[in-house]
Amino acid sequence: MAQRYTIQAVIYPGDTSGYVAECLNLAVVTQGQTLDETVQNLRDALQLHLAGEDLAEFGLTAHAPLLVTLEMEPVYA
């Protein structure tokens, strides 16, 4: 498996309120009421998920940065 240098995630609006963040290559999903809270919760969830793991087993390098894509509903003027 080729090593990735980033952890990819997407943030999208929740069904009723707030935002949901979901990693594309790892089994990590979290949520928050604001974008800042959601990103912080995602970072915390990733740290917990990867704590004590061999990153090479996940195809990751040490200190892999987080790449987040934000999906928003279109806004019309």
NUKENU-893066 format. One record per atom (N, C-alpha, C, CB): residue number from 1; residue in three letters; z, y, x; atom name. Coordinates in Angstrom, 3 decimals. Atoms other than C-alpha are relative to their C-alpha. Glycine has a CB too. Example, Ala and Ser with C-alpha at 12.3 -4.5 7.8 and 13.67 -1.06 7.14 Angstrom:
<atoms>
<atom seq="1" type="Ala" z="0.000" y="-1.190" x="0.890" atom="N"/>
<atom seq="1" type="Ala" z="7.800" y="-4.500" x="12.300" atom="CA"/>
<atom seq="1" type="Ala" z="0.000" y="1.200" x="0.900" atom="C"/>
<atom seq="1" type="Ala" z="1.246" y="0.027" x="-0.992" atom="CB"/>
<atom seq="2" type="Ser" z="-0.060" y="-1.190" x="-0.820" atom="N"/>
<atom seq="2" type="Ser" z="7.140" y="-1.060" x="13.670" atom="CA"/>
<atom seq="2" type="Ser" z="0.730" y="1.090" x="-0.770" atom="C"/>
<atom seq="2" type="Ser" z="-1.415" y="0.462" x="0.414" atom="CB"/>
</atoms>
This chain:
<atoms>
<atom seq="1" type="Met" z="0.000" y="-1.178" x="0.848" atom="N"/>
<atom seq="1" type="Met" z="0.000" y="0.000" x="0.000" atom="CA"/>
<atom seq="1" type="Met" z="0.000" y="1.234" x="0.888" atom="C"/>
<atom seq="1" type="Met" z="1.220" y="0.002" x="-0.962" atom="CB"/>
<atom seq="2" type="Ala" z="0.058" y="-1.244" x="-0.756" atom="N"/>
<atom seq="2" type="Ala" z="-0.950" y="3.422" x="1.368" atom="CA"/>
<atom seq="2" type="Ala" z="1.199" y="0.874" x="-0.355" atom="C"/>
<atom seq="2" type="Ala" z="-1.323" y="0.750" x="-0.278" atom="CB"/>
<atom seq="3" type="Gln" z="-1.157" y="-0.856" x="0.259" atom="N"/>
<atom seq="3" type="Gln" z="1.931" y="5.833" x="1.759" atom="CA"/>
<atom seq="3" type="Gln" z="-0.442" y="1.319" x="-0.625" atom="C"/>
<atom seq="3" type="Gln" z="0.785" y="0.262" x="1.301" atom="CB"/>
<atom seq="4" type="Arg" z="0.234" y="-1.285" x="0.648" atom="N"/>
<atom seq="4" type="Arg" z="1.993" y="8.843" x="-0.521" atom="CA"/>
<atom seq="4" type="Arg" z="0.900" y="1.032" x="0.662" atom="C"/>
<atom seq="4" type="Arg" z="0.265" y="-0.076" x="-1.540" atom="CB"/>
<atom seq="5" type="Tyr" z="-0.794" y="-1.060" x="-0.590" atom="N"/>
<atom seq="5" type="Tyr" z="3.213" y="12.120" x="0.804" atom="CA"/>
<atom seq="5" type="Tyr" z="0.618" y="0.896" x="-1.051" atom="C"/>
<atom seq="5" type="Tyr" z="-0.841" y="0.816" x="0.937" atom="CB"/>
<atom seq="6" type="Thr" z="-0.591" y="-0.757" x="1.095" atom="N"/>
<atom seq="6" type="Thr" z="4.144" y="13.484" x="-2.615" atom="CA"/>
<atom seq="6" type="Thr" z="0.432" y="-0.941" x="-1.109" atom="C"/>
<atom seq="6" type="Thr" z="-0.987" y="1.045" x="-0.537" atom="CB"/>
<atom seq="7" type="Ile" z="-0.399" y="0.687" x="1.224" atom="N"/>
<atom seq="7" type="Ile" z="5.929" y="12.306" x="-5.731" atom="CA"/>
<atom seq="7" type="Ile" z="-0.601" y="0.817" x="-1.133" atom="C"/>
<atom seq="7" type="Ile" z="1.588" y="-0.140" x="-0.133" atom="CB"/>
<atom seq="8" type="Gln" z="0.696" y="-0.711" x="1.064" atom="N"/>
<atom seq="8" type="Gln" z="3.809" y="13.207" x="-8.738" atom="CA"/>
<atom seq="8" type="Gln" z="0.735" y="-0.157" x="-1.326" atom="C"/>
<atom seq="8" type="Gln" z="-1.440" y="-0.504" x="-0.129" atom="CB"/>
<atom seq="9" type="Ala" z="-0.654" y="0.003" x="1.309" atom="N"/>
<atom seq="9" type="Ala" z="5.289" y="14.165" x="-12.091" atom="CA"/>
<atom seq="9" type="Ala" z="-0.716" y="0.978" x="-0.908" atom="C"/>
<atom seq="9" type="Ala" z="1.505" y="0.361" x="0.119" atom="CB"/>
<atom seq="10" type="Val" z="0.560" y="-0.910" x="0.985" atom="N"/>
<atom seq="10" type="Val" z="4.195" y="15.859" x="-15.278" atom="CA"/>
<atom seq="10" type="Val" z="1.141" y="0.477" x="-0.904" atom="C"/>
<atom seq="10" type="Val" z="-1.139" y="-0.691" x="-0.832" atom="CB"/>
<atom seq="11" type="Ile" z="-0.973" y="-0.552" x="0.942" atom="N"/>
<atom seq="11" type="Ile" z="6.273" y="18.156" x="-17.496" atom="CA"/>
<atom seq="11" type="Ile" z="-0.771" y="0.447" x="-1.230" atom="C"/>
<atom seq="11" type="Ile" z="0.818" y="1.191" x="0.631" atom="CB"/>
<atom seq="12" type="Tyr" z="0.666" y="-0.375" x="1.245" atom="N"/>
<atom seq="12" type="Tyr" z="5.324" y="18.576" x="-21.131" atom="CA"/>
<atom seq="12" type="Tyr" z="1.050" y="0.356" x="-1.049" atom="C"/>
<atom seq="12" type="Tyr" z="-0.917" y="-1.149" x="-0.508" atom="CB"/>
<atom seq="13" type="Pro" z="-0.954" y="-0.389" x="1.041" atom="N"/>
<atom seq="13" type="Pro" z="6.933" y="20.082" x="-24.251" atom="CA"/>
<atom seq="13" type="Pro" z="0.566" y="-1.227" x="-0.706" atom="C"/>
<atom seq="13" type="Pro" z="-0.670" y="0.932" x="-1.021" atom="CB"/>
<atom seq="14" type="Gly" z="-0.637" y="1.079" x="0.740" atom="N"/>
<atom seq="14" type="Gly" z="9.440" y="17.826" x="-26.009" atom="CA"/>
<atom seq="14" type="Gly" z="-0.459" y="-0.008" x="-1.449" atom="C"/>
<atom seq="14" type="Gly" z="1.516" y="0.128" x="0.071" atom="CB"/>
<atom seq="15" type="Asp" z="0.425" y="0.127" x="1.392" atom="N"/>
<atom seq="15" type="Asp" z="8.849" y="16.612" x="-29.559" atom="CA"/>
<atom seq="15" type="Asp" z="0.605" y="1.076" x="-0.895" atom="C"/>
<atom seq="15" type="Asp" z="0.369" y="-1.366" x="-0.528" atom="CB"/>
<atom seq="16" type="Thr" z="-0.652" y="-0.981" x="0.866" atom="N"/>
<atom seq="16" type="Thr" z="11.375" y="18.988" x="-31.116" atom="CA"/>
<atom seq="16" type="Thr" z="0.398" y="1.269" x="0.740" atom="C"/>
<atom seq="16" type="Thr" z="1.220" y="-0.611" x="-0.638" atom="CB"/>
<atom seq="17" type="Ser" z="-0.361" y="-1.175" x="-0.796" atom="N"/>
<atom seq="17" type="Ser" z="12.525" y="21.312" x="-28.307" atom="CA"/>
<atom seq="17" type="Ser" z="0.059" y="-0.395" x="1.457" atom="C"/>
<atom seq="17" type="Ser" z="1.355" y="0.602" x="-0.458" atom="CB"/>
<atom seq="18" type="Gly" z="-0.141" y="0.249" x="-1.429" atom="N"/>
<atom seq="18" type="Gly" z="12.808" y="21.668" x="-24.567" atom="CA"/>
<atom seq="18" type="Gly" z="-1.233" y="-0.627" x="0.613" atom="C"/>
<atom seq="18" type="Gly" z="1.180" y="-0.879" x="0.249" atom="CB"/>
<atom seq="19" type="Tyr" z="1.085" y="0.582" x="-0.783" atom="N"/>
<atom seq="19" type="Tyr" z="10.709" y="19.791" x="-22.031" atom="CA"/>
<atom seq="19" type="Tyr" z="0.378" y="-1.397" x="0.463" atom="C"/>
<atom seq="19" type="Tyr" z="-0.340" y="0.891" x="1.207" atom="CB"/>
<atom seq="20" type="Val" z="-0.175" y="1.349" x="-0.522" atom="N"/>
<atom seq="20" type="Val" z="10.246" y="16.233" x="-20.786" atom="CA"/>
<atom seq="20" type="Val" z="-0.742" y="-0.076" x="1.328" atom="C"/>
<atom seq="20" type="Val" z="-0.520" y="-1.086" x="-1.014" atom="CB"/>
<atom seq="21" type="Ala" z="0.628" y="0.206" x="-1.304" atom="N"/>
<atom seq="21" type="Ala" z="9.499" y="15.358" x="-17.144" atom="CA"/>
<atom seq="21" type="Ala" z="-0.111" y="-1.498" x="0.248" atom="C"/>
<atom seq="21" type="Ala" z="0.811" y="0.699" x="1.143" atom="CB"/>
<atom seq="22" type="Glu" z="0.255" y="1.425" x="-0.216" atom="N"/>
<atom seq="22" type="Glu" z="7.958" y="12.004" x="-16.261" atom="CA"/>
<atom seq="22" type="Glu" z="-0.765" y="-0.184" x="1.303" atom="C"/>
<atom seq="22" type="Glu" z="-0.790" y="-0.613" x="-1.191" atom="CB"/>
<atom seq="23" type="Cys" z="0.701" y="0.317" x="-1.242" atom="N"/>
<atom seq="23" type="Cys" z="7.023" y="10.664" x="-12.838" atom="CA"/>
<atom seq="23" type="Cys" z="-1.180" y="-0.906" x="-0.307" atom="C"/>
<atom seq="23" type="Cys" z="0.953" y="-0.669" x="1.024" atom="CB"/>
<atom seq="24" type="Leu" z="1.195" y="0.793" x="0.238" atom="N"/>
<atom seq="24" type="Leu" z="3.566" y="9.157" x="-12.646" atom="CA"/>
<atom seq="24" type="Leu" z="0.034" y="-1.339" x="0.720" atom="C"/>
<atom seq="24" type="Leu" z="-1.215" y="0.770" x="0.425" atom="CB"/>
<atom seq="25" type="Asn" z="0.009" y="1.227" x="-0.789" atom="N"/>
<atom seq="25" type="Asn" z="4.312" y="6.487" x="-10.022" atom="CA"/>
<atom seq="25" type="Asn" z="1.358" y="-0.665" x="0.115" atom="C"/>
<atom seq="25" type="Asn" z="-0.517" y="0.288" x="1.361" atom="CB"/>
<atom seq="26" type="Leu" z="-1.349" y="0.561" x="-0.038" atom="N"/>
<atom seq="26" type="Leu" z="8.046" y="5.876" x="-10.419" atom="CA"/>
<atom seq="26" type="Leu" z="0.563" y="-0.019" x="-1.419" atom="C"/>
<atom seq="26" type="Leu" z="0.925" y="0.819" x="0.959" atom="CB"/>
<atom seq="27" type="Ala" z="-0.607" y="0.123" x="1.334" atom="N"/>
<atom seq="27" type="Ala" z="10.125" y="4.836" x="-13.423" atom="CA"/>
<atom seq="27" type="Ala" z="1.125" y="1.018" x="-0.160" atom="C"/>
<atom seq="27" type="Ala" z="0.540" y="-1.439" x="-0.230" atom="CB"/>
<atom seq="28" type="Val" z="-0.969" y="-1.080" x="0.134" atom="N"/>
<atom seq="28" type="Val" z="11.842" y="8.220" x="-13.761" atom="CA"/>
<atom seq="28" type="Val" z="-0.469" y="0.939" x="-1.102" atom="C"/>
<atom seq="28" type="Val" z="0.184" y="0.765" x="1.346" atom="CB"/>
<atom seq="29" type="Val" z="0.264" y="-0.923" x="1.098" atom="N"/>
<atom seq="29" type="Val" z="11.956" y="10.272" x="-16.974" atom="CA"/>
<atom seq="29" type="Val" z="1.283" y="0.769" x="-0.268" atom="C"/>
<atom seq="29" type="Val" z="-0.496" y="-0.754" x="-1.286" atom="CB"/>
<atom seq="30" type="Thr" z="-1.164" y="-0.820" x="0.317" atom="N"/>
<atom seq="30" type="Thr" z="14.291" y="13.164" x="-17.797" atom="CA"/>
<atom seq="30" type="Thr" z="-0.446" y="1.137" x="-0.902" atom="C"/>
<atom seq="30" type="Thr" z="0.681" y="0.544" x="1.293" atom="CB"/>
<atom seq="31" type="Gln" z="0.333" y="-1.122" x="0.885" atom="N"/>
<atom seq="31" type="Gln" z="14.449" y="16.255" x="-19.985" atom="CA"/>
<atom seq="31" type="Gln" z="0.925" y="1.170" x="0.261" atom="C"/>
<atom seq="31" type="Gln" z="0.084" y="-0.423" x="-1.476" atom="CB"/>
<atom seq="32" type="Gly" z="-0.831" y="-1.193" x="-0.106" atom="N"/>
<atom seq="32" type="Gly" z="15.894" y="19.752" x="-20.219" atom="CA"/>
<atom seq="32" type="Gly" z="-0.418" y="1.016" x="-1.047" atom="C"/>
<atom seq="32" type="Gly" z="-0.094" y="0.610" x="1.409" atom="CB"/>
<atom seq="33" type="Gln" z="0.297" y="-1.033" x="0.996" atom="N"/>
<atom seq="33" type="Gln" z="16.016" y="22.775" x="-22.484" atom="CA"/>
<atom seq="33" type="Gln" z="-0.931" y="1.080" x="0.543" atom="C"/>
<atom seq="33" type="Gln" z="1.288" y="0.637" x="-0.485" atom="CB"/>
<atom seq="34" type="Thr" z="0.872" y="-0.990" x="-0.630" atom="N"/>
<atom seq="34" type="Thr" z="14.276" y="25.102" x="-20.005" atom="CA"/>
<atom seq="34" type="Thr" z="-0.803" y="-0.687" x="1.101" atom="C"/>
<atom seq="34" type="Thr" z="0.826" y="1.198" x="0.575" atom="CB"/>
<atom seq="35" type="Leu" z="0.778" y="0.563" x="-1.104" atom="N"/>
<atom seq="35" type="Leu" z="11.653" y="24.521" x="-17.326" atom="CA"/>
<atom seq="35" type="Leu" z="0.854" y="-0.161" x="1.249" atom="C"/>
<atom seq="35" type="Leu" z="-1.210" y="0.883" x="0.305" atom="CB"/>
<atom seq="36" type="Asp" z="-0.863" y="0.088" x="-1.183" atom="N"/>
<atom seq="36" type="Asp" z="14.194" y="25.289" x="-14.579" atom="CA"/>
<atom seq="36" type="Asp" z="0.959" y="-1.178" x="-0.102" atom="C"/>
<atom seq="36" type="Asp" z="0.789" y="1.300" x="0.185" atom="CB"/>
<atom seq="37" type="Glu" z="-0.933" y="1.109" x="0.197" atom="N"/>
<atom seq="37" type="Glu" z="16.705" y="22.833" x="-16.038" atom="CA"/>
<atom seq="37" type="Glu" z="-0.726" y="-1.339" x="0.094" atom="C"/>
<atom seq="37" type="Glu" z="0.707" y="0.127" x="-1.360" atom="CB"/>
<atom seq="38" type="Thr" z="0.768" y="1.246" x="-0.037" atom="N"/>
<atom seq="38" type="Thr" z="14.009" y="20.178" x="-16.451" atom="CA"/>
<atom seq="38" type="Thr" z="-0.370" y="-0.379" x="1.425" atom="C"/>
<atom seq="38" type="Thr" z="-1.262" y="0.127" x="-0.849" atom="CB"/>
<atom seq="39" type="Val" z="0.351" y="0.274" x="-1.402" atom="N"/>
<atom seq="39" type="Val" z="12.847" y="20.498" x="-12.824" atom="CA"/>
<atom seq="39" type="Val" z="1.238" y="-0.437" x="0.776" atom="C"/>
<atom seq="39" type="Val" z="-0.637" y="1.250" x="0.665" atom="CB"/>
<atom seq="40" type="Gln" z="-1.226" y="0.387" x="-0.701" atom="N"/>
<atom seq="40" type="Gln" z="16.440" y="20.346" x="-11.554" atom="CA"/>
<atom seq="40" type="Gln" z="0.433" y="-1.405" x="-0.418" atom="C"/>
<atom seq="40" type="Gln" z="1.131" y="1.016" x="-0.283" atom="CB"/>
<atom seq="41" type="Asn" z="-0.348" y="1.342" x="0.474" atom="N"/>
<atom seq="41" type="Asn" z="17.138" y="17.293" x="-13.734" atom="CA"/>
<atom seq="41" type="Asn" z="-0.936" y="-1.051" x="0.596" atom="C"/>
<atom seq="41" type="Asn" z="-0.053" y="-0.056" x="-1.536" atom="CB"/>
<atom seq="42" type="Leu" z="0.957" y="0.914" x="-0.610" atom="N"/>
<atom seq="42" type="Leu" z="13.968" y="15.674" x="-12.365" atom="CA"/>
<atom seq="42" type="Leu" z="0.367" y="-0.263" x="1.454" atom="C"/>
<atom seq="42" type="Leu" z="-1.423" y="0.565" x="-0.097" atom="CB"/>
<atom seq="43" type="Arg" z="-0.410" y="0.170" x="-1.403" atom="N"/>
<atom seq="43" type="Arg" z="15.077" y="16.283" x="-8.774" atom="CA"/>
<atom seq="43" type="Arg" z="1.241" y="-0.895" x="0.094" atom="C"/>
<atom seq="43" type="Arg" z="0.285" y="1.379" x="0.656" atom="CB"/>
<atom seq="44" type="Asp" z="-1.232" y="0.801" x="0.002" atom="N"/>
<atom seq="44" type="Asp" z="18.529" y="14.861" x="-9.552" atom="CA"/>
<atom seq="44" type="Asp" z="-0.291" y="-1.458" x="-0.337" atom="C"/>
<atom seq="44" type="Asp" z="1.013" y="0.576" x="-1.003" atom="CB"/>
<atom seq="45" type="Ala" z="0.336" y="1.365" x="0.419" atom="N"/>
<atom seq="45" type="Ala" z="17.057" y="11.815" x="-11.312" atom="CA"/>
<atom seq="45" type="Ala" z="-0.735" y="-0.746" x="1.112" atom="C"/>
<atom seq="45" type="Ala" z="-0.859" y="0.025" x="-1.279" atom="CB"/>
<atom seq="46" type="Leu" z="0.718" y="0.629" x="-1.113" atom="N"/>
<atom seq="46" type="Leu" z="14.708" y="11.133" x="-8.386" atom="CA"/>
<atom seq="46" type="Leu" z="0.952" y="-0.364" x="1.132" atom="C"/>
<atom seq="46" type="Leu" z="-1.099" y="0.930" x="0.522" atom="CB"/>
<atom seq="47" type="Gln" z="-0.969" y="0.297" x="-1.061" atom="N"/>
<atom seq="47" type="Gln" z="17.562" y="11.366" x="-5.880" atom="CA"/>
<atom seq="47" type="Gln" z="0.819" y="-1.237" x="-0.358" atom="C"/>
<atom seq="47" type="Gln" z="0.933" y="1.208" x="0.239" atom="CB"/>
<atom seq="48" type="Leu" z="-0.773" y="1.174" x="0.428" atom="N"/>
<atom seq="48" type="Leu" z="19.594" y="8.872" x="-7.915" atom="CA"/>
<atom seq="48" type="Leu" z="-0.851" y="-1.259" x="0.036" atom="C"/>
<atom seq="48" type="Leu" z="0.560" y="0.210" x="-1.411" atom="CB"/>
<atom seq="49" type="His" z="0.898" y="1.160" x="0.054" atom="N"/>
<atom seq="49" type="His" z="16.607" y="6.552" x="-8.396" atom="CA"/>
<atom seq="49" type="His" z="-0.310" y="-0.537" x="1.398" atom="C"/>
<atom seq="49" type="His" z="-1.305" y="0.374" x="-0.716" atom="CB"/>
<atom seq="50" type="Leu" z="0.411" y="0.406" x="-1.346" atom="N"/>
<atom seq="50" type="Leu" z="15.744" y="6.509" x="-4.688" atom="CA"/>
<atom seq="50" type="Leu" z="1.161" y="-0.173" x="0.977" atom="C"/>
<atom seq="50" type="Leu" z="-0.957" y="1.010" x="0.552" atom="CB"/>
<atom seq="51" type="Ala" z="-1.163" y="0.104" x="-0.891" atom="N"/>
<atom seq="51" type="Ala" z="19.277" y="6.550" x="-3.254" atom="CA"/>
<atom seq="51" type="Ala" z="0.160" y="-1.431" x="0.505" atom="C"/>
<atom seq="51" type="Ala" z="1.286" y="0.455" x="-0.727" atom="CB"/>
<atom seq="52" type="Gly" z="-0.224" y="1.304" x="-0.612" atom="N"/>
<atom seq="52" type="Gly" z="19.723" y="3.685" x="-0.824" atom="CA"/>
<atom seq="52" type="Gly" z="-1.211" y="-0.912" x="0.010" atom="C"/>
<atom seq="52" type="Gly" z="1.100" y="-0.681" x="-0.699" atom="CB"/>
<atom seq="53" type="Glu" z="1.213" y="0.823" x="0.032" atom="N"/>
<atom seq="53" type="Glu" z="16.171" y="2.416" x="-1.343" atom="CA"/>
<atom seq="53" type="Glu" z="-0.813" y="0.174" x="1.277" atom="C"/>
<atom seq="53" type="Glu" z="-0.859" y="0.357" x="-1.222" atom="CB"/>
<atom seq="54" type="Asp" z="0.959" y="-0.102" x="-1.093" atom="N"/>
<atom seq="54" type="Asp" z="13.606" y="1.689" x="1.339" atom="CA"/>
<atom seq="54" type="Asp" z="-1.231" y="0.697" x="-0.556" atom="C"/>
<atom seq="54" type="Asp" z="-0.356" y="-1.416" x="0.606" atom="CB"/>
<atom seq="55" type="Leu" z="1.095" y="-0.784" x="0.566" atom="N"/>
<atom seq="55" type="Leu" z="11.068" y="4.414" x="0.610" atom="CA"/>
<atom seq="55" type="Leu" z="-1.359" y="-0.640" x="0.224" atom="C"/>
<atom seq="55" type="Leu" z="0.005" y="1.382" x="0.586" atom="CB"/>
<atom seq="56" type="Ala" z="1.270" y="0.674" x="-0.274" atom="N"/>
<atom seq="56" type="Ala" z="8.292" y="2.353" x="2.184" atom="CA"/>
<atom seq="56" type="Ala" z="-0.341" y="-1.002" x="-1.100" atom="C"/>
<atom seq="56" type="Ala" z="0.055" y="-0.710" x="1.358" atom="CB"/>
<atom seq="57" type="Glu" z="0.262" y="0.928" x="1.104" atom="N"/>
<atom seq="57" type="Glu" z="8.700" y="-0.175" x="-0.659" atom="CA"/>
<atom seq="57" type="Glu" z="-0.633" y="0.705" x="-1.191" atom="C"/>
<atom seq="57" type="Glu" z="1.291" y="-0.684" x="-0.433" atom="CB"/>
<atom seq="58" type="Phe" z="0.602" y="-0.796" x="1.064" atom="N"/>
<atom seq="58" type="Phe" z="7.716" y="2.626" x="-3.043" atom="CA"/>
<atom seq="58" type="Phe" z="-1.286" y="0.683" x="0.478" atom="C"/>
<atom seq="58" type="Phe" z="0.998" y="1.047" x="-0.505" atom="CB"/>
<atom seq="59" type="Gly" z="1.178" y="-0.638" x="-0.567" atom="N"/>
<atom seq="59" type="Gly" z="4.886" y="3.711" x="-0.742" atom="CA"/>
<atom seq="59" type="Gly" z="0.219" y="1.457" x="0.330" atom="C"/>
<atom seq="59" type="Gly" z="-1.146" y="-0.128" x="-0.938" atom="CB"/>
<atom seq="60" type="Leu" z="-0.328" y="-1.402" x="-0.266" atom="N"/>
<atom seq="60" type="Leu" z="6.690" y="6.972" x="0.060" atom="CA"/>
<atom seq="60" type="Leu" z="0.423" y="0.204" x="1.438" atom="C"/>
<atom seq="60" type="Leu" z="1.101" y="0.477" x="-0.933" atom="CB"/>
<atom seq="61" type="Thr" z="-0.519" y="-0.396" x="-1.294" atom="N"/>
<atom seq="61" type="Thr" z="7.446" y="8.780" x="3.265" atom="CA"/>
<atom seq="61" type="Thr" z="1.319" y="0.732" x="-0.221" atom="C"/>
<atom seq="61" type="Thr" z="-1.022" y="0.891" x="0.772" atom="CB"/>
<atom seq="62" type="Ala" z="-1.270" y="-0.717" x="0.101" atom="N"/>
<atom seq="62" type="Ala" z="10.823" y="10.354" x="3.987" atom="CA"/>
<atom seq="62" type="Ala" z="-0.250" y="1.457" x="-0.371" atom="C"/>
<atom seq="62" type="Ala" z="0.787" y="-0.090" x="1.326" atom="CB"/>
<atom seq="63" type="His" z="0.055" y="-1.401" x="0.421" atom="N"/>
<atom seq="63" type="His" z="11.361" y="13.754" x="2.352" atom="CA"/>
<atom seq="63" type="His" z="-1.324" y="0.354" x="-0.679" atom="C"/>
<atom seq="63" type="His" z="0.216" y="0.906" x="1.198" atom="CB"/>
<atom seq="64" type="Ala" z="1.246" y="-0.262" x="0.713" atom="N"/>
<atom seq="64" type="Ala" z="8.270" y="13.446" x="0.159" atom="CA"/>
<atom seq="64" type="Ala" z="0.201" y="1.157" x="-0.984" atom="C"/>
<atom seq="64" type="Ala" z="-0.486" y="-1.274" x="-0.743" atom="CB"/>
<atom seq="65" type="Pro" z="-0.143" y="-1.106" x="0.945" atom="N"/>
<atom seq="65" type="Pro" z="7.740" y="16.706" x="-1.741" atom="CA"/>
<atom seq="65" type="Pro" z="-0.379" y="-0.426" x="-1.411" atom="C"/>
<atom seq="65" type="Pro" z="-0.860" y="1.185" x="0.436" atom="CB"/>
<atom seq="66" type="Leu" z="0.252" y="0.256" x="1.407" atom="N"/>
<atom seq="66" type="Leu" z="7.534" y="16.806" x="-5.517" atom="CA"/>
<atom seq="66" type="Leu" z="-1.162" y="0.872" x="-0.461" atom="C"/>
<atom seq="66" type="Leu" z="1.269" y="0.268" x="-0.852" atom="CB"/>
<atom seq="67" type="Leu" z="1.153" y="-0.709" x="0.540" atom="N"/>
<atom seq="67" type="Leu" z="4.184" y="17.770" x="-7.077" atom="CA"/>
<atom seq="67" type="Leu" z="0.050" y="-0.138" x="-1.512" atom="C"/>
<atom seq="67" type="Leu" z="-1.350" y="-0.555" x="0.583" atom="CB"/>
<atom seq="68" type="Val" z="-0.180" y="0.025" x="1.449" atom="N"/>
<atom seq="68" type="Val" z="4.578" y="18.733" x="-10.741" atom="CA"/>
<atom seq="68" type="Val" z="-1.181" y="0.682" x="-0.677" atom="C"/>
<atom seq="68" type="Val" z="1.327" y="0.685" x="-0.402" atom="CB"/>
<atom seq="69" type="Thr" z="1.025" y="-0.580" x="0.847" atom="N"/>
<atom seq="69" type="Thr" z="1.838" y="19.354" x="-13.298" atom="CA"/>
<atom seq="69" type="Thr" z="0.662" y="0.353" x="-1.321" atom="C"/>
<atom seq="69" type="Thr" z="-1.213" y="-0.976" x="-0.203" atom="CB"/>
<atom seq="70" type="Leu" z="-0.581" y="-0.472" x="1.244" atom="N"/>
<atom seq="70" type="Leu" z="2.800" y="21.363" x="-16.365" atom="CA"/>
<atom seq="70" type="Leu" z="-1.058" y="-0.017" x="-1.089" atom="C"/>
<atom seq="70" type="Leu" z="0.591" y="1.412" x="0.167" atom="CB"/>
<atom seq="71" type="Glu" z="0.888" y="0.033" x="1.148" atom="N"/>
<atom seq="71" type="Glu" z="1.137" y="20.603" x="-19.683" atom="CA"/>
<atom seq="71" type="Glu" z="0.586" y="0.874" x="-1.097" atom="C"/>
<atom seq="71" type="Glu" z="-0.216" y="-1.451" x="-0.500" atom="CB"/>
<atom seq="72" type="Met" z="-0.468" y="-0.919" x="1.034" atom="N"/>
<atom seq="72" type="Met" z="1.425" y="23.391" x="-22.247" atom="CA"/>
<atom seq="72" type="Met" z="-1.008" y="0.051" x="-1.130" atom="C"/>
<atom seq="72" type="Met" z="0.237" y="1.409" x="0.577" atom="CB"/>
<atom seq="73" type="Glu" z="0.885" y="-0.218" x="1.128" atom="N"/>
<atom seq="73" type="Glu" z="0.014" y="24.007" x="-25.676" atom="CA"/>
<atom seq="73" type="Glu" z="-0.772" y="1.297" x="0.227" atom="C"/>
<atom seq="73" type="Glu" z="0.795" y="0.047" x="-1.334" atom="CB"/>
<atom seq="74" type="Pro" z="0.754" y="-1.252" x="-0.180" atom="N"/>
<atom seq="74" type="Pro" z="-2.783" y="26.602" x="-25.688" atom="CA"/>
<atom seq="74" type="Pro" z="0.603" y="1.119" x="-0.854" atom="C"/>
<atom seq="74" type="Pro" z="-1.495" y="-0.205" x="-0.369" atom="CB"/>
<atom seq="75" type="Val" z="-0.471" y="-1.184" x="0.713" atom="N"/>
<atom seq="75" type="Val" z="-1.798" y="30.111" x="-26.733" atom="CA"/>
<atom seq="75" type="Val" z="-1.206" y="0.857" x="-0.328" atom="C"/>
<atom seq="75" type="Val" z="1.049" y="0.800" x="0.839" atom="CB"/>
<atom seq="76" type="Tyr" z="1.144" y="-0.809" x="0.433" atom="N"/>
<atom seq="76" type="Tyr" z="-4.291" y="32.111" x="-28.747" atom="CA"/>
<atom seq="76" type="Tyr" z="0.496" y="1.391" x="-0.385" atom="C"/>
<atom seq="76" type="Tyr" z="-0.748" y="-0.674" x="-1.199" atom="CB"/>
<atom seq="77" type="Ala" z="-0.379" y="-1.390" x="0.304" atom="N"/>
<atom seq="77" type="Ala" z="-4.146" y="35.904" x="-29.017" atom="CA"/>
<atom seq="77" type="Ala" z="-0.515" y="0.410" x="-1.366" atom="C"/>
<atom seq="77" type="Ala" z="-0.540" y="0.960" x="1.073" atom="CB"/>
</atoms>
